[in-house]
């Protein structure tokens, strides 16, 4: 009996897959039987490590440099992935700007906003348009998965949440309209993670981390693998009748 969530014979592209959630999605896709193209902007070593893990699973991997804020870089991504792996069936727009750790956390509010608008919103839109054009021209169409944030539905106090709510809310709204525009050839869905164990969470003090877990109905932080599982589902035939939908991967914090 065939597993409905299998990605056997498919090619999946995951942007921003050198670490964190993107890495988990890329590896989960490979475990489900897909060949995987992954992109990176700064962390080439991390991307190469992920590619080696994918090939160790018996799947093909391609590593591609991408700057989502650069129109030419986005425009050439589809052809680079197809040149490497023949085609793309599933396009996951995971890459985003980091304003929470490293140099990003020291930026001014306006600089943070400009960066998020350029990468997370404009970059996702540009990539989605190019993905939709390519996938729609293929015999079997394809799937686009975009990344939002669960709290765009409820709000959260603070400057960074304001910025993320505006930008990731834009991604969610755009994806719904895109889904209507490119159906039935291409399915477009959204993942909206909540508190996930990434580098941001690792830098929190233990009291705050505990408070997050206590406020979550499932009583723990999410993991990148939790998000990856939802991504594989949306990419697979098991989700063949889903488009324009949002899955909140958050343990029930936002319902």
C-alpha positions as CSV (number, residue, x, y, z in Angstrom):
1,X,0.0,0.0,0.0
2,X,1.4,3.4,-1.0
3,X,2.0,6.0,1.7
4,X,-0.2,9.0,0.7
5,X,2.4,11.3,2.3
6,X,5.2,9.9,0.1
7,X,7.2,12.3,-2.0
8,X,8.9,9.5,-4.0
9,X,9.8,10.7,-7.5
10,X,9.3,14.3,-6.7
11,X,11.8,17.2,-6.6
12,X,11.5,19.7,-3.7
13,X,13.1,23.1,-3.5
14,X,13.5,24.6,-0.1
15,X,14.9,28.1,0.3
16,X,16.9,29.0,3.4
17,X,17.7,25.3,4.1
18,X,21.2,25.6,5.7
19,X,19.8,25.5,9.2
20,X,16.7,25.5,11.4
21,X,13.3,24.9,9.9
22,X,14.5,24.9,6.3
23,X,17.1,22.2,7.1
24,X,14.4,20.1,8.8
25,X,12.0,20.4,5.8
26,X,14.8,19.5,3.3
27,X,15.8,16.4,5.2
28,X,12.1,15.4,5.8
29,X,11.4,15.7,2.1
30,X,14.4,13.5,1.3
31,X,13.3,10.9,3.9
32,X,9.9,10.9,2.2
33,X,11.6,10.0,-1.1
34,X,12.2,13.4,-2.8
35,X,15.3,14.8,-4.4
36,X,16.0,18.2,-2.9
37,X,17.4,21.6,-4.0
38,X,18.4,23.8,-1.1
39,X,19.4,27.4,-1.1
40,X,21.5,29.5,1.2
41,X,22.7,33.1,1.3
42,X,25.5,33.3,3.9
43,X,25.9,29.8,5.4
44,X,27.3,27.8,2.6
45,X,29.0,25.3,5.0
46,X,25.6,24.5,6.6
47,X,24.0,24.1,3.2
48,X,26.7,21.7,2.1
49,X,26.3,19.7,5.3
50,X,22.6,19.4,4.6
51,X,23.3,18.3,1.0
52,X,25.6,15.5,2.3
53,X,22.9,14.3,4.7
54,X,20.4,14.2,1.8
55,X,22.7,12.2,-0.4
56,X,23.4,9.8,2.5
57,X,19.7,9.1,2.4
58,X,20.1,8.0,-1.2
59,X,18.5,11.1,-2.7
60,X,20.0,13.7,-5.1
61,X,20.8,17.2,-3.7
62,X,21.6,20.5,-5.2
63,X,23.0,23.6,-3.4
64,X,22.2,27.0,-4.8
65,X,23.1,30.5,-3.6
66,X,20.1,32.8,-3.3
67,X,19.6,36.4,-2.2
68,X,15.8,36.9,-1.9
69,X,16.3,40.7,-1.9
70,X,18.0,40.5,-5.3
71,X,15.5,40.2,-8.2
72,X,18.0,38.6,-10.6
73,X,18.9,36.0,-8.0
74,X,15.3,35.1,-7.6
75,X,14.7,35.0,-11.3
76,X,17.5,32.5,-11.9
77,X,16.6,30.2,-9.1
78,X,14.1,28.1,-11.0
79,X,16.4,27.5,-13.9
80,X,19.3,26.7,-11.6
81,X,17.2,24.1,-9.8
82,X,15.9,22.6,-13.0
83,X,19.4,22.4,-14.5
84,X,20.6,20.5,-11.4
85,X,17.7,18.2,-10.8
86,X,15.6,18.2,-14.0
87,X,12.5,19.9,-12.6
88,X,10.8,21.2,-9.4
89,X,7.5,19.8,-8.2
90,X,7.3,21.5,-4.8
91,X,8.6,25.0,-4.0
92,X,9.0,25.9,-0.3
93,X,9.6,29.6,0.4
94,X,11.2,29.2,3.9
95,X,14.0,31.7,3.8
96,X,13.6,34.9,5.7
97,X,15.6,37.8,7.3
98,X,16.9,37.4,10.9
99,X,16.2,40.5,13.0
100,X,16.1,38.5,16.3
101,X,19.7,37.2,16.6
102,X,23.2,38.3,15.5
103,X,23.7,41.6,13.8
104,X,20.0,41.9,12.9
105,X,18.9,42.4,16.5
106,X,20.9,45.7,16.7
107,X,19.3,47.3,13.6
108,X,17.0,50.3,14.0
109,X,13.2,49.7,13.7
110,X,13.1,51.2,10.2
111,X,16.1,49.1,9.1
112,X,14.5,46.0,10.5
113,X,11.2,46.9,8.6
114,X,13.0,47.5,5.4
115,X,14.9,44.2,5.6
116,X,11.8,42.2,6.4
117,X,9.8,43.8,3.6
118,X,12.6,43.2,1.1
119,X,13.3,39.6,2.1
120,X,10.2,38.0,3.8
121,X,7.5,39.8,1.9
122,X,8.8,41.0,-1.5
123,X,11.2,38.1,-1.8
124,X,8.4,35.6,-1.0
125,X,6.1,37.2,-3.5
126,X,8.7,37.3,-6.3
127,X,9.8,33.7,-5.7
128,X,6.1,32.6,-5.6
129,X,5.4,34.3,-8.9
130,X,8.3,32.6,-10.6
131,X,7.5,29.3,-9.0
132,X,3.9,29.5,-10.1
133,X,4.9,30.3,-13.7
134,X,7.2,27.3,-13.8
135,X,5.0,24.9,-12.0
136,X,1.9,25.9,-13.9
137,X,3.6,25.1,-17.2
138,X,4.4,21.6,-16.1
139,X,2.2,18.6,-17.0
140,X,1.4,17.8,-13.4
141,X,1.4,21.3,-12.0
142,X,3.0,21.6,-8.6
143,X,2.9,22.9,-5.0
144,X,4.0,26.1,-3.3
145,X,4.3,26.4,0.4
146,X,4.9,29.8,2.0
147,X,5.8,30.6,5.6
148,X,3.8,32.9,7.9
149,X,3.5,33.2,11.7
150,X,0.7,32.0,14.0
151,X,0.4,35.4,15.9
152,X,-0.6,37.3,12.8
153,X,-4.1,36.1,13.7
154,X,-4.1,37.5,17.2
155,X,-1.2,40.0,17.6
156,X,1.5,40.2,20.2
157,X,2.9,43.2,22.0
158,X,6.4,44.6,21.2
159,X,8.2,46.1,18.3
160,X,9.5,42.9,16.7
161,X,6.1,41.3,16.8
162,X,4.6,44.4,15.1
163,X,7.1,44.0,12.3
164,X,6.6,40.3,11.9
165,X,2.8,40.6,12.1
166,X,2.8,43.1,9.3
167,X,5.2,41.2,7.0
168,X,4.1,37.6,7.7
169,X,0.5,38.7,7.7
170,X,1.2,40.0,4.2
171,X,2.6,36.7,3.2
172,X,-0.5,34.9,4.4
173,X,-2.9,37.3,2.6
174,X,-0.9,37.2,-0.6
175,X,-0.8,33.4,-0.6
176,X,-4.6,33.2,-0.4
177,X,-5.0,35.4,-3.5
178,X,-2.2,33.6,-5.3
179,X,-3.9,30.2,-4.5
180,X,-7.1,31.5,-6.3
181,X,-5.1,32.9,-9.2
182,X,-3.1,29.8,-10.0
183,X,-5.6,27.0,-9.3
184,X,-6.1,24.3,-10.4
185,X,-2.6,23.8,-11.8
186,X,-0.8,24.8,-8.7
187,X,-1.7,24.4,-5.0
188,X,-0.6,27.2,-2.6
189,X,-0.7,26.7,1.2
190,X,0.9,28.3,4.2
191,X,2.6,27.1,7.3
192,X,2.4,29.4,10.3
193,X,4.8,28.2,13.0
194,X,4.6,29.4,16.6
195,X,7.3,28.9,19.3
196,X,9.8,26.7,17.6
197,X,13.2,25.6,19.0
198,X,15.5,27.5,16.7
199,X,18.5,29.8,17.5
200,X,16.1,32.4,18.7
201,X,14.6,30.1,21.4
202,X,18.0,28.8,22.4
203,X,19.1,32.3,23.4
204,X,16.2,32.8,25.9
205,X,16.6,32.5,29.6
206,X,15.2,29.3,31.2
207,X,12.4,31.1,32.9
208,X,11.0,32.5,29.7
209,X,11.4,29.2,27.9
210,X,9.5,27.5,30.7
211,X,6.7,30.1,30.5
212,X,6.3,29.6,26.8
213,X,5.9,25.8,27.3
214,X,3.5,26.3,30.2
215,X,1.3,28.6,28.1
216,X,1.2,26.0,25.2
217,X,-1.7,23.5,25.4
218,X,0.7,20.7,24.3
219,X,3.1,21.8,27.1
220,X,6.3,22.1,25.0
221,X,8.1,24.1,22.4
222,X,7.7,23.0,18.8
223,X,10.7,21.6,16.9
224,X,11.8,22.2,13.3
225,X,10.8,18.6,12.7
226,X,7.2,19.4,13.7
227,X,7.1,22.1,11.0
228,X,8.8,19.7,8.5
229,X,6.1,17.1,9.1
230,X,3.4,19.6,8.2
231,X,5.4,20.7,5.1
232,X,5.7,17.1,3.8
233,X,2.0,16.6,4.3
234,X,1.1,19.7,2.3
235,X,3.6,18.8,-0.4
236,X,2.2,15.3,-0.8
237,X,-0.8,13.7,-2.5
238,X,-2.4,13.4,1.0
239,X,-3.1,17.2,0.7
240,X,-4.3,17.0,-2.9
241,X,-7.6,18.8,-2.1
242,X,-6.0,21.6,0.0
243,X,-5.2,25.0,-1.4
244,X,-5.3,28.5,0.1
245,X,-5.1,27.0,3.6
246,X,-3.0,27.8,6.6
247,X,-1.7,25.2,9.1
248,X,-0.7,26.6,12.5
249,X,2.2,24.6,13.8
250,X,2.2,25.9,17.4
251,X,0.9,23.3,19.9
252,X,-2.4,25.2,20.2
253,X,-1.1,28.6,21.4
254,X,-3.2,30.2,18.6
255,X,-6.3,28.3,17.5
